Amino acid sequence: MYRKALFLFLLFQFCTSRDTIKGNKEQLKDVDGDYLVSRESKFELGFFSPGNSCYRYVGIWYSQTRVSEKTVVWVANRNNPINDTSGVLTINRYGELVLYAYSVENDPIWFANVSQSVQNVNTSTLSAQLLDSGNLVVFQDDTNDIYMWQSFDHPTDTQIPGMKLGVNWKTGQEWVLTSWKSQDDPGTGSSTCRLYPNQITFPQFFMYKGLSKYWRSDPGPSPNLFTNEEET
């Protein structure tokens, strides 16, 4: 009887894995087992320590049910680590996805700038959801196909399918990959991959070490290229 009850408990826990933080009332804390899992268990989001580091970061990685090692594809607070397990990820009363350390009464150490005003929005109707694409999105519940913010617009060192890399010539928005400082430190490194900002010639991708170019792609169209001239 005990084994049956334990099995049902574990099954219930597995089946109720969440992929969403509801606005102004739910939190993701740095405790064992508290993380978001995308609907089809392709990606996970939670707190982690890279390599031999003891610092804590919020990141997205491929589900370890699909790959044997934790492969981090995005980091929120890459330049603002937490040195203990006090971290809390939530949506605050202003409708921003924020990361607190030590106390939610402190100023957040990281926050997501929403792409539109939330002054007239009931923040309890906002949600942050981890999608099966690996994209973390913030949206209002009745307009979940319109994102106020998405992690795909803020890549770190990894491009995954569906993520843009390039420039929107009209708005000036740029999607750039930037290396980690080291295997133990996901902070902004010195190597970048970006589209050369010159729309007169045919677009090319360049790898930079600091300000120096050391590699470029062959001129020509690329499936990873995004040079939107129509949309805003």
N, CA and C of each residue as an Amber inpcrd file, in Angstrom:
protein
   696
   0.8390000  -1.1980000   0.0000000   0.0000000   0.0000000   0.0000000
   0.8860000   1.2660000   0.0000000   1.9660000   1.1850000   0.8440000
   2.8840000   2.3130000   0.9390000   3.5560000   2.5910000  -0.4050000
   4.0030000   1.5030000  -1.0840000   4.6640000   1.6690000  -2.3880000
   3.7140000   2.2730000  -3.4130000   2.4640000   1.8390000  -3.3740000
   1.4740000   2.3680000  -4.3140000   1.2510000   3.8510000  -4.0720000
   1.1570000   4.2340000  -2.7830000   0.9470000   5.6410000  -2.4560000
   2.1420000   6.4880000  -2.8910000   3.3720000   5.9520000  -2.6570000
   4.5720000   6.6650000  -3.0620000   4.6240000   6.8280000  -4.5780000
   4.2810000   5.7870000  -5.3200000   4.2560000   5.8470000  -6.7800000
   3.2860000   6.9050000  -7.2650000   2.0830000   6.9390000  -6.6680000
   1.0870000   7.9150000  -7.0810000   1.5400000   9.3320000  -6.7600000
   2.2320000   9.4840000  -5.6180000   2.7330000  10.8010000  -5.2510000
   3.7740000  11.2950000  -6.2530000   4.7160000  10.4140000  -6.5840000
   5.7470000  10.7830000  -7.5490000   5.1570000  11.0520000  -8.9230000
   4.1940000  10.2520000  -9.3140000   3.5290000  10.4480000 -10.6030000
   2.8090000  11.7840000 -10.6250000   2.1660000  12.1290000  -9.5350000
   1.4540000  13.4060000  -9.4470000   2.4380000  14.5710000  -9.5470000
   3.5850000  14.4360000  -8.8330000   4.5820000  15.4830000  -8.8730000
   5.1010000  15.6720000 -10.2880000   5.3580000  14.5740000 -10.9770000
   5.8650000  14.6340000 -12.3530000   4.8520000  15.2600000 -13.2890000
   3.6000000  14.8720000 -13.1250000   2.5580000  15.3330000 -14.0440000
   2.1930000  16.7890000 -13.8210000   2.5400000  17.3570000 -12.6450000
   2.1720000  18.7290000 -12.3640000   3.3510000  19.6780000 -12.5070000
   4.4250000  19.2640000 -13.1780000   5.5380000  20.1670000 -13.4450000
   5.0020000  21.3950000 -14.1620000   5.4210000  22.5580000 -13.7320000
   4.8700000  23.7920000 -14.2980000   5.8120000  24.3910000 -15.3270000
   5.2390000  25.1060000 -16.2760000   6.0360000  25.8060000 -17.2670000
   5.8360000  27.3110000 -17.1820000   5.0480000  27.7740000 -16.1920000
   4.6130000  29.1700000 -16.1390000   4.7080000  29.7300000 -14.7320000
   5.0940000  31.0050000 -14.6620000   4.9900000  31.7850000 -13.4290000
   3.8640000  32.7810000 -13.6290000   2.8510000  32.7290000 -12.7870000
   1.7180000  33.6410000 -12.8840000   2.0530000  34.9610000 -12.2040000
   1.6090000  36.0510000 -12.8180000   1.9670000  37.3780000 -12.3470000
   1.5280000  37.6930000 -10.9340000   2.4300000  38.3230000 -10.1950000
   2.1440000  38.9180000  -8.8940000   1.7300000  37.9200000  -7.8250000
   1.9350000  36.5970000  -8.0630000   1.5300000  35.6530000  -7.0260000
   2.3610000  34.3770000  -6.9870000   3.1730000  34.1270000  -8.0190000
   3.9840000  32.9230000  -8.0380000   5.4550000  33.2820000  -8.1200000
   6.2900000  32.4110000  -7.5550000   7.7210000  32.6320000  -7.5420000
   8.4620000  31.3560000  -7.9170000   9.6500000  31.5460000  -8.4630000
  10.5760000  30.4430000  -8.6800000  11.7400000  30.6770000  -7.7370000
  11.9710000  29.7270000  -6.8130000  13.0030000  29.8970000  -5.7980000
  14.1690000  28.9500000  -6.0460000  15.3040000  29.3000000  -5.4650000
  16.5110000  28.5020000  -5.6260000  16.5250000  27.3760000  -4.5950000
  15.6310000  26.4310000  -4.7930000  15.5560000  25.2500000  -3.9400000
  15.4700000  24.0260000  -4.8350000  15.8770000  22.8800000  -4.3130000
  15.8570000  21.6550000  -5.1020000  14.4600000  21.3680000  -5.6390000
  14.4010000  21.0650000  -6.9310000  13.1340000  20.6680000  -7.5380000
  12.2520000  21.8150000  -7.9850000  12.6610000  23.0650000  -7.7310000
  11.8290000  24.1950000  -8.1390000  12.3880000  24.7800000  -9.4340000
  11.8120000  24.3860000 -10.5380000  12.2150000  24.9080000 -11.8350000
  11.0460000  24.7690000 -12.8020000  11.1330000  25.4750000 -13.9120000
  10.1170000  25.3860000 -14.9480000  10.5240000  24.3260000 -15.9550000
   9.5490000  23.5900000 -16.4600000   9.7780000  22.5750000 -17.4910000
   8.8150000  22.8680000 -18.6350000   9.3210000  23.0150000 -19.8430000
   8.4450000  23.2940000 -20.9820000   7.4550000  22.1500000 -21.1870000
   6.3780000  22.4390000 -21.8660000   5.2370000  21.5240000 -21.9290000
   5.6160000  20.1060000 -22.3440000   6.4890000  19.9710000 -23.3150000
   6.9050000  18.6450000 -23.7750000   8.2690000  18.2460000 -23.2230000
   8.6650000  18.8940000 -22.1310000   9.9070000  18.5610000 -21.4060000
  11.1480000  18.6630000 -22.2880000  11.1580000  19.6690000 -23.1790000
  12.3350000  19.8670000 -24.0230000  13.3690000  20.7530000 -23.3500000
  12.8990000  21.7340000 -22.5640000  13.7960000  22.6610000 -21.8940000
  13.3880000  22.8300000 -20.4400000  14.3620000  23.2460000 -19.6460000
  14.1240000  23.5450000 -18.2360000  14.7180000  24.9120000 -17.9180000
  14.1290000  25.5800000 -16.9320000  14.6330000  26.8600000 -16.4620000
  14.7370000  26.8140000 -14.9530000  15.8550000  27.2630000 -14.4160000
  16.0130000  27.2860000 -12.9770000  17.3480000  27.8860000 -12.5930000
  17.7220000  27.6980000 -11.3410000  18.9950000  28.1910000 -10.8250000
  20.0710000  27.1230000 -11.0220000  21.2940000  27.5650000 -11.3020000
  22.3800000  26.6190000 -11.5070000  23.7070000  27.2910000 -11.1730000
  24.7150000  26.4630000 -10.9430000  26.0960000  26.9280000 -10.7770000
  26.9340000  26.2890000 -11.8750000  27.5780000  27.0830000 -12.7380000
  28.3520000  26.5090000 -13.8520000  29.7100000  25.9840000 -13.4060000
  30.1380000  24.8830000 -14.0010000  31.4740000  24.3670000 -13.7500000
  31.7790000  24.1990000 -12.2800000  32.8850000  24.7810000 -11.8500000
  33.3100000  24.7080000 -10.4540000  32.9030000  25.9350000  -9.6520000
  32.0610000  26.7770000 -10.2440000  31.6370000  27.9970000  -9.5600000
  30.6450000  27.6850000  -8.4430000  30.6490000  28.5330000  -7.4190000
  29.6470000  28.4310000  -6.3580000  28.5800000  29.5100000  -6.5040000
  28.7490000  30.3880000  -7.5090000  27.7600000  31.4290000  -7.7490000
  26.5240000  30.8360000  -8.4130000  25.3990000  31.5360000  -8.2260000
  24.1210000  31.0430000  -8.7360000  23.5900000  31.9680000  -9.8330000
  23.0450000  31.3290000 -10.8670000  22.4950000  32.0400000 -12.0130000
  21.1500000  31.4340000 -12.3770000  20.3180000  32.2250000 -13.0550000
  19.0870000  31.6960000 -13.6450000  19.3770000  31.4240000 -15.1130000
  19.1060000  30.2070000 -15.5520000  19.3980000  29.8550000 -16.9290000
  18.3710000  28.9170000 -17.5170000  18.4920000  28.7070000 -18.8120000
  17.6650000  27.7420000 -19.5520000  18.6090000  26.7060000 -20.1370000
  18.2480000  25.4370000 -20.0060000  19.0720000  24.3640000 -20.5510000
  18.1990000  23.2750000 -21.1470000  18.7970000  22.4620000 -22.0230000
  18.0790000  21.3160000 -22.5630000  17.7380000  20.3620000 -21.4220000
  16.5280000  19.8420000 -21.4620000  16.1020000  18.8990000 -20.4270000
  17.0680000  17.7260000 -20.3610000  17.4220000  17.3300000 -19.1520000
  18.3590000  16.2270000 -18.9930000  17.7020000  14.8720000 -19.2410000
  16.4130000  14.8940000 -19.5660000  15.7850000  13.6710000 -20.0700000
  16.1150000  13.4770000 -21.5390000  16.6730000  14.5390000 -22.1740000
  16.9820000  14.4810000 -23.6020000  18.4890000  14.4820000 -23.8730000
  19.2650000  15.1000000 -22.9970000  20.7220000  15.0850000 -23.1340000
  21.3090000  14.6720000 -21.7960000  22.4780000  14.0350000 -21.8300000
  23.0500000  13.4820000 -20.6090000  23.6720000  14.5360000 -19.7120000
  24.1680000  15.6370000 -20.2940000  24.7930000  16.6920000 -19.5070000
  23.9820000  17.9780000 -19.6290000  24.0390000  18.7810000 -18.5920000
  23.3200000  20.0520000 -18.6150000  23.9650000  20.9860000 -19.6250000
  23.2110000  21.3350000 -20.6600000  23.7000000  22.2230000 -21.7120000
  22.9270000  23.5280000 -21.6410000  23.5550000  24.5450000 -21.0680000
  22.9080000  25.8390000 -20.8490000  22.9110000  26.6410000 -22.1450000
  21.7430000  27.1730000 -22.5280000  21.6300000  27.9250000 -23.7820000
  21.3270000  29.4030000 -23.5600000  20.9810000  29.7750000 -22.3220000
  20.6560000  31.1840000 -22.0400000  20.8250000  31.4520000 -20.5540000
  21.3380000  32.6290000 -20.2270000  21.5410000  33.0120000 -18.8330000
  20.9730000  34.4070000 -18.6230000  20.1700000  34.5700000 -17.5770000
  19.5530000  35.8630000 -17.2860000  20.5640000  36.8240000 -16.6600000
  21.0200000  36.5020000 -15.4860000  21.8920000  37.3950000 -14.7130000
  23.3590000  37.0680000 -14.9070000  23.7870000  36.9850000 -16.1490000
  25.1320000  36.4970000 -16.4380000  26.2170000  37.3710000 -15.8290000
  25.9480000  38.6630000 -15.6640000  26.9400000  39.5690000 -15.0840000
  26.6110000  39.9840000 -13.6520000  25.5900000  39.3640000 -13.0880000
  25.1830000  39.6760000 -11.7170000  24.8720000  38.3910000 -10.9630000
  25.9010000  37.6110000 -10.6370000  25.6720000  36.3420000  -9.9530000
  25.2180000  36.5380000  -8.5110000  24.6090000  35.4890000  -7.9680000
  24.1830000  35.4670000  -6.5660000  25.1160000  34.5130000  -5.8260000
  25.5730000  34.9080000  -4.6440000  26.5620000  34.0700000  -3.9470000
  25.9510000  33.1590000  -2.8930000  24.6240000  33.0090000  -2.9350000
  23.9720000  32.0400000  -2.0570000  22.6970000  31.5580000  -2.7440000
  21.8320000  30.8800000  -2.0060000  20.6080000  30.3260000  -2.6120000
  19.3670000  31.1420000  -2.2420000  19.5450000  32.4550000  -2.1600000
  18.4210000  33.3170000  -1.7840000  17.6260000  33.8140000  -2.9860000
  18.0320000  33.4310000  -4.2050000  17.4150000  33.9730000  -5.4050000
  15.9380000  33.6450000  -5.5540000  15.1880000  34.6300000  -6.0650000
  13.7520000  34.4750000  -6.3340000  13.4440000  35.1320000  -7.6750000
  12.8380000  34.3860000  -8.5880000  12.3910000  34.9060000  -9.8810000
  10.8830000  35.0360000  -9.8370000  10.3740000  36.2200000 -10.1660000
   8.9280000  36.4490000 -10.0830000   8.5400000  37.6130000 -10.9900000
   7.2660000  37.8930000 -11.0950000   6.7560000  39.0800000 -11.7830000
   6.3220000  40.0640000 -10.7100000   6.9020000  41.2600000 -10.7090000
   6.5940000  42.2120000  -9.6380000   5.3030000  42.9800000  -9.9070000
   4.9840000  43.8670000  -9.0080000   3.7130000  44.6030000  -9.1070000
   3.6730000  45.5670000 -10.2900000   4.8550000  45.8230000 -10.8950000
   4.9020000  46.6920000 -12.0680000   4.8210000  45.9050000 -13.3740000
   4.6990000  44.5900000 -13.2630000   4.5640000  43.7640000 -14.4450000
   5.8650000  43.3490000 -15.0820000   6.9780000  43.4980000 -14.3450000
   8.2850000  43.1290000 -14.8840000   8.7270000  41.7900000 -14.3120000
   9.3270000  40.9680000 -15.1670000   9.9540000  39.7340000 -14.7160000
  11.2680000  40.1150000 -14.0580000  11.4210000  39.7840000 -12.7630000
  12.5650000  40.2710000 -12.0000000  13.2240000  39.1270000 -11.2300000
  14.5140000  39.3240000 -10.9310000  15.2680000  38.3810000 -10.1170000
  15.7840000  39.1160000  -8.8910000  15.3740000  38.6420000  -7.7290000
  15.8290000  39.2180000  -6.4750000  16.8690000  38.3120000  -5.8270000
  17.7270000  38.9180000  -5.0190000  18.6680000  38.1690000  -4.1900000
  18.5960000  38.7100000  -2.7770000  18.6710000  37.8060000  -1.8240000
  18.7070000  38.1360000  -0.3970000  17.3420000  38.5490000   0.1540000
  16.5640000  39.3410000  -0.5950000  15.2260000  39.7370000  -0.1380000
  14.4700000  40.3770000  -1.2830000  13.1770000  40.1000000  -1.3510000
  12.3550000  40.7220000  -2.3940000  12.0940000  42.1920000  -2.0800000
  12.5610000  42.6440000  -0.9280000  12.4520000  44.0630000  -0.5910000
  13.5930000  44.8550000  -1.2220000  14.6470000  44.1590000  -1.6430000
  15.7870000  44.8240000  -2.2870000  15.4540000  45.1640000  -3.7370000
  16.3050000  45.9710000  -4.3370000  16.1890000  46.2120000  -5.7660000
  16.5580000  44.9230000  -6.4990000  15.8950000  44.6200000  -7.6050000
  16.2270000  43.3930000  -8.3420000  17.6310000  43.4690000  -8.9170000
  18.3040000  42.3190000  -8.9770000  19.6450000  42.2900000  -9.5710000
  19.5750000  42.0710000 -11.0840000  18.3900000  41.7050000 -11.5620000
  18.1620000  41.5510000 -13.0080000  16.6750000  41.7040000 -13.2590000
  16.3160000  42.3220000 -14.3790000  14.9010000  42.4020000 -14.7450000
  14.7720000  42.4480000 -16.2510000  13.6090000  42.0410000 -16.7320000
  13.3210000  42.0270000 -18.1640000  12.5590000  43.2920000 -18.5240000
  13.1330000  44.1010000 -19.3740000  12.4250000  45.2820000 -19.8610000
  11.3100000  44.8540000 -20.8010000  10.0820000  45.1520000 -20.4420000
   8.9740000  44.7790000 -21.3180000   8.9500000  45.7060000 -22.5130000
   8.4470000  45.2030000 -23.6440000   8.4950000  45.9530000 -24.9010000
   7.3120000  46.9010000 -25.0690000   6.4150000  46.9090000 -24.1160000
   5.2940000  47.8400000 -24.1710000   4.8950000  48.1870000 -22.7570000
   4.2170000  49.3210000 -22.5970000   3.8540000  49.7980000 -21.2600000
   2.8690000  48.8490000 -20.5970000   3.0530000  48.6480000 -19.2840000
   2.1110000  47.8250000 -18.5310000   1.4140000  48.6700000 -17.4690000
   1.4350000  49.9860000 -17.6490000   0.8440000  50.8790000 -16.6550000
  -0.6460000  50.6420000 -16.4770000  -1.3340000  50.2980000 -17.5320000
  -2.7900000  50.0950000 -17.4610000  -3.1750000  48.6300000 -17.5050000
  -2.1980000  47.7570000 -17.2160000  -2.4340000  46.3210000 -17.2430000
  -2.5050000  45.7920000 -15.8220000  -3.4770000  44.9510000 -15.5700000
  -3.5620000  44.2580000 -14.2870000  -2.4410000  43.2310000 -14.2420000
  -1.4470000  43.4640000 -13.3880000  -0.2660000  42.6010000 -13.4010000
  -0.5730000  41.1620000 -13.0090000  -1.7140000  40.9320000 -12.3730000
  -2.0760000  39.5550000 -12.0250000  -2.4460000  38.7500000 -13.2600000
  -2.6590000  39.4320000 -14.3980000  -2.9980000  38.7340000 -15.6420000
  -1.7610000  38.4500000 -16.4890000  -0.5750000  38.8160000 -16.0110000
   0.6530000  38.5750000 -16.7490000   1.2480000  37.2230000 -16.3650000
   1.9290000  36.6120000 -17.3140000   2.5640000  35.3270000 -17.0720000
   3.9190000  35.2910000 -17.7670000   4.8380000  34.5060000 -17.1900000
   6.1090000  34.1870000 -17.8350000   6.1150000  32.6920000 -18.0850000
   6.3150000  32.2940000 -19.3360000   6.2100000  30.8820000 -19.7060000
   7.4380000  30.4290000 -20.4660000   7.9180000  29.2430000 -20.1280000
   9.0100000  28.6170000 -20.8670000   8.4120000  27.7450000 -21.9600000
   8.6980000  28.0930000 -23.2190000   8.1360000  27.3700000 -24.3550000
   9.0280000  26.1990000 -24.7490000   8.4790000  25.2830000 -25.5360000
   9.2470000  24.1300000 -26.0050000  10.3350000  24.5200000 -26.9960000
  10.3050000  25.7470000 -27.4810000  11.3740000  26.2530000 -28.3460000
  12.6030000  26.6500000 -27.5370000  12.4470000  26.7490000 -26.2030000
  13.5210000  27.2500000 -25.3640000  13.4080000  28.7400000 -25.1120000
  12.3420000  29.3550000 -25.5990000  12.1080000  30.7890000 -25.4500000
  11.3240000  31.0450000 -24.1630000  11.8020000  31.9570000 -23.3310000
  11.0680000  32.4040000 -22.1480000  10.3290000  33.6710000 -22.5310000
   9.0160000  33.6810000 -22.3850000   8.2080000  34.8050000 -22.8670000
   7.3370000  35.3610000 -21.7460000   7.0740000  36.6680000 -21.8180000
   6.1570000  37.3400000 -20.8970000   4.9900000  37.8620000 -21.7170000
   3.7680000  37.5810000 -21.2660000   2.5920000  37.9770000 -22.0260000
   1.4110000  38.1890000 -21.0870000   0.3910000  38.8660000 -21.6160000
  -0.8610000  39.0120000 -20.8810000  -1.7430000  37.8140000 -21.2080000
  -2.4480000  37.2910000 -20.2200000  -3.1370000  36.0130000 -20.3650000
  -4.0850000  35.9450000 -21.5520000  -4.7620000  37.0320000 -21.8840000
  -5.7250000  36.9740000 -22.9880000  -5.0830000  37.3080000 -24.3380000
  -3.7680000  37.5620000 -24.3560000  -3.0580000  37.8410000 -25.6210000
  -1.7460000  37.0690000 -25.6280000  -1.8270000  35.7430000 -25.3960000
  -0.5930000  34.9810000 -25.2320000   0.1750000  34.7660000 -26.5310000
  -0.3300000  35.3120000 -27.6400000   0.4340000  35.2510000 -28.8850000
   1.1790000  36.5580000 -29.1380000   1.0570000  37.5170000 -28.2140000
   1.7680000  38.7840000 -28.2990000   2.6940000  38.8790000 -27.0950000
   3.9860000  38.8680000 -27.3360000   4.9450000  38.8390000 -26.2420000
   5.3750000  40.2490000 -25.8490000   5.2880000  40.5570000 -24.5830000
   5.8070000  41.8210000 -24.0690000   7.3310000  41.7800000 -23.9770000
   7.8600000  40.5800000 -23.8050000   9.3130000  40.3780000 -23.7090000
   9.5810000  38.9190000 -24.0070000  10.7570000  38.6360000 -24.5990000
  11.1430000  37.2450000 -24.8430000  12.6550000  37.1090000 -24.7740000
  13.1010000  35.9880000 -24.2200000  14.5430000  35.7730000 -24.0800000
  15.2310000  35.6440000 -25.4320000  14.5070000  35.2290000 -26.4680000
  15.0930000  35.1180000 -27.8030000  15.6090000  36.4650000 -28.3170000
  15.1020000  37.5740000 -27.7680000  15.5880000  38.8900000 -28.1710000
  16.8450000  39.2940000 -27.4150000  17.2780000  38.4300000 -26.5020000
  18.4480000  38.7470000 -25.6780000  19.3560000  37.5140000 -25.5840000
  19.8920000  37.0660000 -26.7050000  20.7160000  35.8500000 -26.7010000
  21.9850000  36.0400000 -25.8790000  22.5240000  34.9320000 -25.3900000
  23.8100000  35.0020000 -24.6890000  24.8880000  34.4290000 -25.6040000
  25.2700000  33.1640000 -25.4270000  26.3540000  32.6230000 -26.2540000
  25.8890000  31.5420000 -27.2190000  24.5970000  31.2090000 -27.2030000
  24.1070000  30.0600000 -27.9790000  22.9080000  30.4440000 -28.8240000
  22.9260000  30.0450000 -30.0900000  21.7610000  30.2030000 -30.9550000
  21.0890000  28.8480000 -31.1130000  19.7970000  28.8000000 -30.8400000
  19.0250000  27.5760000 -31.0090000  17.9500000  27.8250000 -32.0550000
  17.3690000  26.7690000 -32.6490000  16.3720000  26.9540000 -33.7040000
  15.2600000  27.9040000 -33.2950000  14.9570000  28.8440000 -34.1630000
  13.9180000  29.8320000 -33.9090000  14.4550000  31.1480000 -33.3950000
  15.7110000  31.1730000 -32.9800000  16.3230000  32.3890000 -32.4440000
  16.9910000  33.1680000 -33.5700000  16.7960000  34.4850000 -33.5880000
  17.3610000  35.3370000 -34.6290000  18.8050000  35.7020000 -34.3070000
  19.5520000  35.9350000 -35.3690000  20.8980000  36.4680000 -35.2560000
  21.0780000  37.4330000 -36.4070000  21.2410000  38.7030000 -36.1120000
  21.3410000  39.6940000 -37.1750000  20.9070000  41.0630000 -36.7100000
  20.3230000  41.8410000 -37.6320000  19.9610000  43.2310000 -37.3570000
  18.6090000  43.5380000 -37.9780000  17.7810000  44.2900000 -37.2610000
  16.6050000  44.8960000 -37.8550000  17.0180000  46.3030000 -38.2740000
  17.2240000  46.5190000 -39.5770000  17.7590000  47.7950000 -40.0450000
  16.8350000  48.9570000 -39.6990000  15.5440000  48.7050000 -39.6200000
  14.5890000  49.7950000 -39.4000000  14.5820000  50.2600000 -37.9500000
  14.6070000  49.3220000 -37.0100000  14.5410000  49.6910000 -35.5910000
  15.9140000  49.7750000 -34.9370000  16.9100000  49.1670000 -35.5740000
  18.2360000  49.1540000 -34.9930000  18.4720000  48.0340000 -34.0020000
  17.4530000  47.2150000 -33.7570000  17.6330000  46.1110000 -32.8200000
  18.6190000  45.0990000 -33.3910000  19.5000000  44.6180000 -32.5350000
  20.5410000  43.6920000 -32.9700000  20.5270000  42.4430000 -32.1050000
  20.7360000  41.2890000 -32.7440000  20.8240000  40.0080000 -32.0360000
  22.2570000  39.4960000 -32.1980000  22.9840000  39.4180000 -31.0870000
  24.4120000  39.1210000 -31.0880000  24.6970000  37.9770000 -30.1270000
  25.6110000  37.1000000 -30.5070000  26.0950000  36.0700000 -29.5930000
  27.3810000  36.5560000 -28.9400000  27.4740000  36.3740000 -27.6300000
  28.6640000  36.7840000 -26.8810000  29.1280000  35.6420000 -26.0010000
  30.3950000  35.3320000 -26.0660000  30.9350000  34.1920000 -25.3370000
  30.8420000  34.3770000 -23.8240000  30.9060000  33.2370000 -23.1050000
  31.1210000  33.2740000 -21.6660000  32.5620000  33.7050000 -21.4050000
  32.8280000  34.2200000 -20.1930000  34.1990000  34.5370000 -19.8040000
  35.0320000  33.2630000 -19.6690000  34.4170000  32.2260000 -19.1240000
  35.0980000  30.9440000 -18.9670000  34.0450000  29.8730000 -18.7260000
  34.4680000  28.6440000 -18.6290000  33.5430000  27.5490000 -18.3740000
  32.8500000  27.6980000 -17.0290000  33.4920000  28.3890000 -16.0990000
  32.9340000  28.5880000 -14.7630000  32.2280000  29.9260000 -14.5980000
  32.2790000  30.7750000 -15.6240000  31.7460000  32.1330000 -15.5110000
  31.0050000  32.5170000 -16.7860000  29.6520000  32.5940000 -16.7260000
  28.8890000  32.9590000 -17.9250000  28.8420000  34.4510000 -18.2010000
  29.6080000  35.2390000 -17.4470000  29.6390000  36.6750000 -17.6990000
  30.0680000  36.9980000 -19.1250000  29.7710000  38.2230000 -19.5560000
  30.0450000  38.6340000 -20.9330000  31.5230000  38.5130000 -21.2590000
  31.8480000  37.6550000 -22.2200000  33.2260000  37.4390000 -22.6340000
  33.6600000  38.3990000 -23.7230000  34.8200000  38.1550000 -24.2990000
  35.4030000  39.0880000 -25.2730000  35.1160000  38.7070000 -26.7180000
  34.5500000  37.5120000 -26.9550000  34.2830000  37.0730000 -28.3350000
  32.8150000  37.2650000 -28.6820000  32.5530000  37.7940000 -29.8630000
  31.1800000  38.0100000 -30.3120000  31.0060000  37.5370000 -31.7410000
  29.7770000  37.2000000 -32.0680000  29.3980000  36.8890000 -33.4450000
  28.2370000  37.7950000 -33.7960000  28.4190000  38.6120000 -34.8290000
  27.3780000  39.5740000 -35.1820000  27.4000000  39.8600000 -36.6850000
  26.3030000  40.4280000 -37.1410000  26.2020000  40.8430000 -38.5390000
  26.9460000  42.1530000 -38.7250000  27.7630000  42.2210000 -39.7410000
  28.4790000  43.4690000 -39.9980000  27.4660000  44.5690000 -40.3030000
  27.4810000  45.6720000 -39.5490000  26.4230000  46.6910000 -39.6690000
  26.5870000  47.5950000 -40.8770000  26.4820000  47.0290000 -42.0570000
  26.6150000  47.8040000 -43.2840000  25.6690000  47.2010000 -44.3090000
  24.4950000  47.8380000 -44.5050000  23.4970000  47.2470000 -45.3920000
  23.7370000  47.5880000 -46.8610000  24.7970000  48.3400000 -47.1550000
  25.0930000  48.6720000 -48.5490000  25.6870000  47.4540000 -49.2460000
  26.6420000  46.7980000 -48.5910000  27.1990000  45.5800000 -49.1490000
  26.3460000  44.3950000 -48.7390000  26.6300000  43.2410000 -49.3260000
  25.8570000  42.0540000 -48.9680000  26.2020000  41.6510000 -47.5370000
  25.1870000  41.3940000 -46.6940000  25.4510000  41.1280000 -45.2770000
  26.3670000  39.9400000 -45.0610000  27.2700000  40.0870000 -44.0880000
  28.1710000  39.0220000 -43.6890000  28.2400000  38.9630000 -42.1640000
  28.4400000  37.7540000 -41.6500000  28.6620000  37.5900000 -40.2240000
  30.1550000  37.6520000 -39.9400000  30.4960000  38.2820000 -38.8130000
  31.8850000  38.3930000 -38.3980000  32.0300000  37.8810000 -36.9750000
  33.1620000  37.2640000 -36.7060000  33.5530000  36.9180000 -35.3550000
  34.5690000  37.9530000 -34.8930000  34.3510000  38.5010000 -33.7000000
  35.2330000  39.5110000 -33.1490000  35.8880000  38.9850000 -31.8710000
  37.1210000  39.3750000 -31.6740000  37.8120000  39.2010000 -30.3970000
  38.0730000  40.6060000 -29.8980000  37.2460000  41.0470000 -28.9480000
  37.2900000  42.4550000 -28.5940000  36.7650000  43.2700000 -29.7660000
  37.5730000  44.1920000 -30.2580000  37.1750000  45.0070000 -31.4090000
  37.7770000  44.5040000 -32.7190000  38.5680000  43.4410000 -32.6390000
  39.2610000  42.9430000 -33.8280000  38.4910000  41.8060000 -34.4900000
  38.3210000  41.9020000 -35.8070000  37.6830000  40.8320000 -36.5620000
  38.6980000  39.7120000 -36.8160000  38.2760000  38.4780000 -36.5980000
  39.1870000  37.3740000 -36.9100000  38.5430000  36.2790000 -37.7450000
  37.2760000  36.4230000 -38.0980000  36.6280000  35.4610000 -38.9930000
  35.4180000  36.1250000 -39.6050000  35.1310000  35.7630000 -40.8650000
  33.9080000  36.2520000 -41.4910000  33.3030000  35.1500000 -42.3330000
  31.9910000  35.1970000 -42.4800000  31.2950000  34.2090000 -43.2980000
  31.4400000  34.5650000 -44.7660000  31.1880000  33.5940000 -45.6250000
  31.1620000  33.8720000 -47.0510000  29.9820000  34.7820000 -47.3510000
  30.1360000  35.7600000 -48.2160000  29.0010000  36.6140000 -48.5750000
  27.9170000  35.7990000 -49.2490000  26.7030000  36.0340000 -48.8300000
  25.5900000  35.2870000 -49.3990000  24.5130000  35.0840000 -48.3610000
  23.3190000  34.6960000 -48.7700000  22.2170000  34.5230000 -47.8270000
  22.5050000  33.4000000 -46.8490000  22.0220000  33.5430000 -45.6390000
  22.2000000  32.5430000 -44.5990000  20.8740000  32.2650000 -43.9240000
  20.5580000  31.0120000 -43.6150000  19.2970000  30.7060000 -42.9410000
  19.2460000  31.2750000 -41.5310000  20.4050000  31.6610000 -40.9630000
  20.4360000  32.2270000 -39.6230000  20.3520000  33.7480000 -39.6290000
  20.3560000  34.3360000 -40.8250000  20.4170000  35.7820000 -40.9610000
  19.0370000  36.4030000 -40.7820000  18.9950000  37.5290000 -40.0550000
  17.7410000  38.2700000 -39.9430000  18.0300000  39.7310000 -40.1990000
  17.5510000  40.2540000 -41.3350000  17.7290000  41.6660000 -41.6640000
  16.3910000  42.2330000 -42.0760000  15.5600000  42.3950000 -41.0900000
  14.1750000  42.8030000 -41.3200000  14.1240000  44.2770000 -41.6850000
  13.5910000  44.5730000 -42.8560000  13.4530000  45.9630000 -43.2900000
  12.0050000  46.4190000 -43.3150000  11.0850000  45.5060000 -43.0280000
   9.6600000  45.8340000 -43.1350000   9.0060000  45.9950000 -41.7870000
   9.2530000  45.0240000 -40.8760000   8.5700000  45.0450000 -39.6040000
   9.2090000  46.0430000 -38.6550000   8.4630000  46.4680000 -37.6640000
   8.9810000  47.3500000 -36.6430000   9.0930000  46.5880000 -35.3510000
